[in-house]
Amino acid sequence: MIAKFLLAIGLAVLMVVSGTTSYIYLSTRQSKAVAAPQKPTITPRAKQVTLPGTIYLVQSGALYSFSVGRFHQLTPEAGWTMPALYPDGSQLLAVKRSAFYSDVYVLSRFGNVTGTLTNNQAAPRNRWDPGANAWSFYPRLSSDQRTLFMSYDGPKTAGDANFNVVMQVWGVPIGAAIRQGRSWTTANDYTGGDMQPLPLPAGGIIYTKYSYDSNGNRVGQLWFTNRAGSFGKALTPQAASCAQPSLSPDALNIAMICTYGKQVSYLTIATWNGSTLGPLQTVISDQLVAQPIWAPDGSGIAYLAPGGPAAPFQLWWLPKARYAPPAPSPVPVPTPTPGGPLNAPLPTPSPVAVPTPQVVKPVQITTNLGFDATSPLAWLG
Amino acid sequence: MPLGFKPGHRARASRGRLSPFRTLTIALLAIALSATAGGFAYFIPAAVTAWNATAQVVNVPSPSPATILFSPSPSPSQAPQSEGAFTVLLLGSDDDSKFFADHVLTQSMILVRVVPATKEVTMLSIPRDLYVQGYGKIDGAYSYGGAGAAIAVVQQNFRVHVDDYIWVGLLGLIKVIDAIGGIDVVTTNPVLDDYYPSDVYGGSPYETQRVAVLAGPQHLDGLHAMEYVRSRHGDLQSDFGRSKRQQQVLMAIRQKAKQLAPGDIPALAAAIGGELKTSIGLDRVARLIPLAASFDNPDSIRQIVLVPPYTHGGGPDGSITPNWSLILPLVHQYFP
């Protein structure tokens, strides 16, 4: 009798354990696709690649630095985005985004706020209308560090209350009030406007202008303008729909992404002679590439792209050999032997195996971190 | 005979003690049963949600005297069509506190035709402000008569047969995208809106908020995906531009759904709870999931938006006037 009782107890325990285990096992069988990204505090997988210098990037509203294979969180998760370095590398610019407005801040390279360059918060026009606030996005400094360039939809007046939110590229003297700044571009209405200014060392800016093509689709184009208020000129065709320009350290190449109006994104580079771009060269066409940035030493391009199908964006590295392969070594050509018999056939060269060019693949630096792909990367050499 | 030993005692003791084989068999049975029960417990909430959301029976008002009972699938399409082809009407509504339950406008109406044999999908976005007889703007049909009225008005005006419908609420889309871990989308341009309705998590459904969804490839969570597909004030094409974005997001959801595992179903069902209704039966849903996964060529998905000259503005009460002489041949071509 006792044995049966013990058996019943044992079976009951066994069933509870078995049922619970089954439930827990199934709950652990969720796909990795739905798993939330981790915080970038771990050492990335690709230990064989050590990127030079320090990269600044963003996850969940916090700025991180990535140096010698390790991440360091610089700010709390409080709407921080779009880091950009001072040209001398001494400080950082970054945007702090709130619900209705965003401002440009100056931070030390370790994330301490040292100043504010804009003041975009405004009282609501009425209870239903927060449109008097303004956005500042994509801040960059001119090479002399005297002018702040940014995409900006202000300043606002009471008569501005309409549906057309116009982001234009503004240039504002550092530390000056916005009224001392000037709009460098004239954006197309109802397009999203002009974004991502890239100040050039020789003066002028390259930026992304959004417009409608002949089919009514909205497309991005790289434009160049060399002074405030000038019309400027398009650098890329509408059909390529390019955006997110990045200048190489030698200022001779531009990296960008082009989507060709589809749900794809190609890493594209082109030569730059100071006023025009060379032919567009697609470097990567099988990833959803975002925010390319050149390594300060010219050894490659870092960018963000999903770690898998429909997954959050990770940090990737493309060595220079992929887009600028070294010139092949010359194949030896047989020469007639001096003093050889006249009219004799030339010696047939022994077949030389021509080395197959090795395809250099992008290297995935992080695996499950999920970076903000709308925020440009900054890279300090 | 030893003292205290009675004849038959050993036999009874032997009968009362279980043999090792029987004990093992019972234990294995118990493990199998309880493991199965644990599995059921895991999937029961999802099954209940699916049961409640699917196989909705709706009454489709018809111009003919007899009312057609619109029943769950499988329902053969009346139009001549390819083997197994079917047409679904996708409806999306902002079901916030501005509206009474089930009396909401459909901000999004997309006719989807699926041809399994050729793995072709056609999505036709119907402008929500399209003028139709009886309702004015077509988005009011669902508000007045539920899914049945929405289906009827589409069938009568577009001369198509709708096999099934799927309705998703505002929060439903947000929760579904969050439940599948977000989606990857290439936003074609910055979507900026100073008068976006603050009705999802805001204090009053009549308040507005500022929205800025930046351009480029990105991973969107549910809230930002909703902002991307719902905003229209900053778009010269207004509802047409929004329709294009809605189709982009639908395709991104489909792409992400291919990565999911059965273990994700309960979380997904919990997200959907009360925010999704469909006339498609549970058995058919089970058959459609692998079918959807097999559609892996994005070029086989045709996207149609009824921009001018198919429609033009200036209709009554701000509605959009349809040019049926252009629309109907187009619809007939892709929704035979």
Interface residues (C-beta under 8 A of the other chain):
Chain A: M1 A3 K4 L7 G10 L11 L14 M15 V16 S18 G19 T20 T21 S22 Y23 L26 S27 T28 R29 Q30 S31 A33 V34 A35 A36 A99 F100 Y101 R127 W128 D129 P130 G131 N133 W135 F137 D153 F163 N164 V165 M167 D189 Y190 T191 G192 G193 M195 T208 Y210 Y212 G216 N217 R218 V219 G220 S241 A243 Q244 I257 T259 G261 K262 Q263 V264 S265 L288 V289 A290 Q291 A305 P306 G308 P309 A310 A311 P312 F313 G370 D372 A373 T374
Chain B: G16 R17 L18 T23 I26 A27 A30 I31 L33 S34 A35 T36 A37 G38 G39 A41 Y42 F43 A179 I180 G181 G182 I183 D184 V185 V186 T188 N189 P190 V191 L192 D193 D194 Y195 Y206 E207 T208 Q209 R210 A212 L214 A215 G216 P217 Q218 H219 H233 G234 D235 L236 Q237 F240 G241 K244 Q248 M251 A252 Q255 K256 K258 Q259 L260 A261 P262 G263 D264 P266 A267 P298 V307
